Amino acid sequence: MKPAYKNITGTFDILPEASGNENGLVTSTAGWRHVETTIREVMVQFNAREIRTPIIEPTELIARGVGMLTDIVSKEMFAFERGKTHYVLRPEVTAPVMRAYLQHRLDQRGGVQKLYYVGPCFRAERPQRGRYRQFHQFGVEVIGASDAQADAEVIAMMMAVYRAFGLNETSLRINSLGDEKSRPRYKEALRTYLVAFKSDLSDTSLERLSANPLRILDTKDEKERRLLEDAPRLIDFIDDESRAHYNELKTLLDDIGIAYQEDPFLVRGLDYYTRTAFELENTNLGAQSILAGGGRYDLLARELGSKTAVPAVGFAAGFERLFLALAAAEIGLPDDPAPDVFIAALGDEAHRWSFGHSQRLRSAGLSVAFDLKGRSMKAQMREANRQRARYTVIVGKDELDGGVVQVKNMGSGEQCTVGVDDLTAYFYKCIRS
C-alpha cells in the first residue's frame, strides 16, 4: 500500500533498526542513544553541564548573532511569522546559548559557564549525503574566560569525543582571526589583491568580494584556490595581543599532545568569531570531511545587546557526519538490547497467564516479551529467535495444569522444567547473578 504521507525532503525518521534513504543509511535509535550517551560521558569528564534551548528563536537573534551577510541568514533559514513576531527554526545553537546566558544572568552564578548541548537544527539547503534540512548537533560553549586555556580546553573536549569512539584518523586545523580592529585591515588587503583577478572569480566569489571577501577563502574552486596561494595572510595582520593568545594556544596544545596544522585560510563562516578558529577534519570522508569546528566569539554578547563584552569560545559538531565517519572506519554501533525472556504461549489460558506473569518478571527487573498476535507455537519461537531472546518460556494448558513451564536457553539449546512459583528466582539466578 502506497503511503499517503512521507517525511519532508531533507529530513529522516530514526527507526529501531538502521534504515536507508535517498542520502544514505540512517543509524538505528539504539545507535543514536549510544552516541549521545558517549558524548554526555565525555562532557561529564570535563565538568560541562547540559543546556537545552528552544528550537524556535526570534529571527533577529539569529540574524544579529550569525551575521546578515552569511549564507545561513541570507539563504538557509526556515523563517516564518505569527502576527507581528518573526521566528526562525534555529540553524545553529551558539547564539541561542548566549541569549540564554544573558537572559538568565548566568554570569552571576560564579566562575566560568561550561555548557554543552545536544539537539536538532534546521537549514534550508539542498539535501545530500551528510547534509540535511533537519540535522543534529552537539557542541560546547565556554563562556566567561578569555585565556587561551579556555580555547585549548574546548579543543581538548572536541578531540576527546572522537577519540572515545576510536576515531583517530582526524586532522585539526587552527588559525587566528585577530580582533575586531585587525580583521577589517586584512579584509581590505585581501579585497585589493583579489580585485586584480575579478575576471577569474566565480559569480559567488564576486558577490563575496564586495560583501565579505573573507568568505572567498572558503572556496572549493581549484582555480580560485591557486589564486589564493599568493594572497595576503591573515596572520600577518593580527594585533599583538591576538598573536600572543594564538602562540599560547599552540603551546598548550603541544603540552597535552594534540597535533595540529596551521591553516592561514581558515576563517569559519560566521561573523562572530574572533581570534581562535579551528576545524576537525576526517581524512576518510572526501567532500563532506569536516566533523566539527568552532572558535572564539568575544563579540557575540555585545551584538546581542550586552553592555559589556563576554569572552566565549566553543565548538559545534554534526551527528550525521559522525555516523559517516564511524561507518567509514567500520566502527560498529550497538543494537537494542535483546529481551531476557520471551514467553511463547499456546491456548487462551496460557496467553492470559503469559500476560500476567510477564508483569511479575518485569517487576523483578527482567526484560520480557511475548506474542500479541495469537500465532502458532512455531511462529512464536521464530519471533523469540528474531528478537534474540536469551531464554524462552514455553507454556500451554498441560504445563499450567502441572504448575510448571518449560525454559529453553536460546544460546545453548538446553531446555529444563521450572515450577511456575520458582520462575522469577530461576531467572534472577541465571541472568542477574
N, C-alpha and C positions, 0 to 999 in steps of 0.2 A: 504494500500500500504506500503510495507516494505521500510524504508528509505535507500537511497544509502549510506549515511554517518551518523556517530554518533559521539558524543563528545568523546574525548580521555579518556580512563580509568583513574580514579583519578581526573577528572575534572567534572564540572557540569554546566548546564545552570541555570540561575536565571530568572524565568518567572514571569509574572504579578500575577499568583496565585501560592500558595505553591504546590510543586511537589515532587514526590518521585524518588529516585534512589536506586542502589544496597546497598548503605551505609546509607540509612535513608531519612528523609524528608528534602527538601531544602526550606528554607523560601522564601516568595514572595519578589519581588522587593520593595514593599511598606514596608515590614518588615525590609529589609536591609536599606532603606532610614531612617526609624525611628531610628534604632540602630546607624547608622552613625551620624545622627543629634544629638542624645542624647550624644554621645561621644564628638562631637565637642562643644556642650554646656558646658560640664564639663571642657573641655580644656580651654575654654574662661574664666570660673570662676577662673582658676588657672593662667591666663595670659600666656598661652602657645600659640605659633604660629605654623602654619602648614608648613611643608616642604614636597616636593614631589621629589623623586629621580627616575632615570630610572629603569626599571625592568631588564635591562641588564647592567652588570658591568664587568670590567676586572677580569678574573679568579684569577689572583694573588692577587687582592684586597681582595677577599673573603677568599682565602687560607691563606693569612697572617693575616687577621683580625680575622677569626673564629678559625684558628688553623689547621695545616696539619694533626694532629692525630685525629681530631674529626670525628665522623660518617658523619657529614654533608659534609665535604670536601672529605673524603675517599670513601664514598658510595652513597651519596644522591644528588649530584649536577647535574643539567642539563647543561653540558658544551659543547661548540662547537667552531669551528674555522672558520675564514674567512680570507684567505690569511695567514699572519703570526701572526694575532691577535687572542688571545684566549678570549672567552667570557663565561659568565655564567648567567643563569637566577637567579636573586637574591634569595638565600634561606633564608635570613633574612635582616633586614634593618639597624641595628646599624652600621655596617662597612660602608655602603653607606652614612649614615648621617654624620659620622665622616669624610669621604672622602670629602663630600660637605663642611663641616665646615672648613677643612684645605684648600681646593681648593679656596674657596671664601673669605678666611680670615675673617670669621665671628667674630673672637676674637676682631677685630678692631672696631666692632660696639658698643662696650662698654657693660659692665655688663655680666651677665650670659645668655647664649642662652638656652632658654627653648623651645624645638622643639617637635612637635608631628606629626605623620604620620598615614595614612590610605591607605592600598593598598595590592595587591596580592604578594605572594611569591611562590617559587617552590622548591619541593624536590622530588627526585626520590625514593620514598619509597612505600611499599605495602599499597594500599588504604584500609581503614577501617573506621568504624564509628568515625566521628570527626577528621579524619586524611586523607588528600587528597594530590595529587601531585601538584595541584594548590590550595593553601589555602589563607586566607586573614587575614592580621594582622593589628592591631593598636598598637601604643606604644608612648612612650615619651623618649626623651634623654635630660638631663640637663647637659650642657657642660660648664665647666669653674669654677665650685665650688667644693672645696674639703671638706667642712664642712659637718658634719653628718646631718645638717639641710636639705641639698640637698637630701640626701638619704631618710629622713623622708618625705620630700615634694613629692618625686616620689611615695613612697608607699601610701601617702595620696591621690594622684591623682588616682592611680590604684584602691584603695578602693572606692573612690567617684564614679567612673564609674559604678561599680557593684551595689553600693547602689542606684544609680539613676534608675536602672532597678528593684529595690526591691529584689535583690539577697543578702540575708543576711546569708544564710547557707554556709558560707565560713570559711576557716581556713588559717591564714597567718603563714608561717614558715620562720624563719630567721636564718642566720649563718654568721660568719666572716671567710674569707679565708686567712686573713693576707696579707702581702705584698709579693713582688717577691722574697724576701730572705727567709722568713719563710715557704713558701709553699713547696719549694724543700726539706726542712728538714722533713716536715711531709710526703711527698711522699716517702722518703727513709724509714722512720719509718713504714709506712703502708706496703710498699713492703716487708720489713723484717718480719713483722708479718704474712703476707699472704703467704710467701714462704713456711712456715711450713705446710700450708694446700693446697698445689698445687694439690694434688690428689682429693680434694673435689671441686675444681673450675671448672666451665664450660669452654668450649673452648673459648667463647667470653671473659670471665674474665682472662683466661690465656694469651690471646693476650694483654689485657689491663694491665696485671701485669708488663710486661716489657716496654710497651709504655707509659702508663699513669695510674698508679694504682688508682688515684682519681676517674676514671670513674667506678671502681668496686663499689663505694659507691652508684651508681645509680641502682644497680642490683635489679631485682624483684624476683629473685630466693630465695625461703624461706630458703633453707639450707645455702645459702651464707649470707643472712641477719642475720641468727643466728650466723654465724662465726664472723660477724662484730660487734656483741654486745660487744665483749671484745677487739676490735681493738683500737689502739690509737685514741684519739680525736683531731681533727684539732685545736680546740680552745686552747688546751694545748701547741701548738707550735707557735702561732702567736706572733708577736712582740708587745711591749708595746704600741706603737702609734696606732696600729690597734685595740688593746684591748680597749684603751680609746675611740676610734672612735665608736666601737661597743657598749660600755656602754652608750655613749651619744645618740646613735640612740635609744636604748631601753628606755632611759629616755624621749626622745622626743615623741616616740610612746605612752608611758604611759600618757604623758601630754595631748595628743589630743584624748585619749580614743580608740586607735587602739589596739585590743588584738592580741597577737602573741604567737607562740610556738618556742622555740629554738630547732633547729634540727642539731645535730653535724655532720650528714651525708649529709647535703645539700651542694652540690658543684656546681651545674649547669653544663651544658655540653660544654660550650665554654671556650676557653683558655684565653680570655682577661679579665676575672673577677678578681678583687682584693677586699679585704675587704668584704664589704656587699654583701650577696647573699640572695635572698628571692623568695618564690613561694606562689601563692594563689591557694588554692585547694577548689573545691566544693564537699561537702560530699555526694551529691546525684548522682554522675556520674560514680561511680565504677572505672574501669581501666583507663578511659580517664578523670581523675578528675582534672588535672592541668588546671586552667583557664588562668593564667598569671605568669610570672616570670621575674626576672631581677637581677640587682645588679650594683656594681661599677666596672668601667673598665678603670682605670687610665693608664694602659699600652698600650691601643689600638692606641693612636695617634702616639706614637713612632714607633710602629710596622708598621704603615702606612707611615712612612717617616718623621714625625715631629722631629725637632731637640730638641724640649722641650716637657716635659710631659704636658698633658692636662687632668686635672681631669674631670671625667664624670660619670654619673650614669643614669640608665634608666630601663624601663620595656617594654616587648612585650607581646601581648595577641592575641589569635585567635578568629575570629568571629565565626567560626564553633563551637568551644567549648562553646562560649557564648550562641549561639542558643540552644545547647543541654541543657545548664543549665536553660535557660528560659522555655523550654518545660518541663523539669523535675519539675520545680517549678510551672507549669501551669500558667505562666505569658503570656498573650496573646499579640500579636502584631497587629497594625492597618492594615486594608486593604487599597487599593487605595481609595481615596475619590470618592464618588458617584457623578454623574453629577447633577447639579442643575436642568437642564431641558432636557427632551428628546422630540424631535419633531416627532410625528407619522403622516405621510402624506399619503393621498390617491389620486392617479392620478398624471399624469405627471406635470401638472401645480402646484399642491401642493408640489410636490417633489422639483421643481425648487425654489419655494418660501421658502421652509424649508432650502435649501442650502444657499440662500442669507440671510435670516433672522437670521440664526444661527451665521453668522459672526457679525451681528449687536449686538446680545446679548452677544457674546464673547467680543466685544469691550467695552461693559459696565461692564465687569469683571465677567460674569457668565460662568460656565462650562456647555457646551451644547453638546449633542449627537443627532444623527439622523440616520435613516436607509440608508444604502448604497447598499442594495440588491434588492430594489423594492418589498419587501414582502407585504403580506396582512396586513390589519389593526390589525387583531388578533395576528399575529406573531410579529408585531411591539410593541404591548402592552406587550406581553410576554418579549420581549427584554428590554423594559423600566423597567419591574419588575426585570429582571435578573441583570441589571446594577444598581439597587437600586436608580433610579432617584427620586428626591424629587417631581418634577412636570412633567406632560406630557402635551404637547400642541398637540391637535388633530385638524387636518386641512384637508379639502377637497375642492372641487370646490364650493360647496354651501357656505361654510364658507368664502372663498375668495371673492365670489360674494357679500356677505353681509358685507365684511370688518371686519370680526370678526374671532376669533378662540375659541375653547373650551379648558379650562385649568383644568386639573384634579390634585388634591392634592393626591399623591400616598400613603400618610400615612393615611389620614382620609377618602379617597374615595370621598370627596366632589368635585363637578365639577361646573364651572361657565363660563359665556361667557365674553370674554375680547376683546375690539377693537384692531385691528392689530396695530394701531398707539400708543396704550397705553400699549403694551405688555412689553416693556422694563421697563417702570415706575412701572408696576404692580409687576414684579419680583423683581425689586430693593427694593420695599417696603416689599415684603414677605420674601425675602432671606437676603438682605443686611441691613435692618433696625435693 
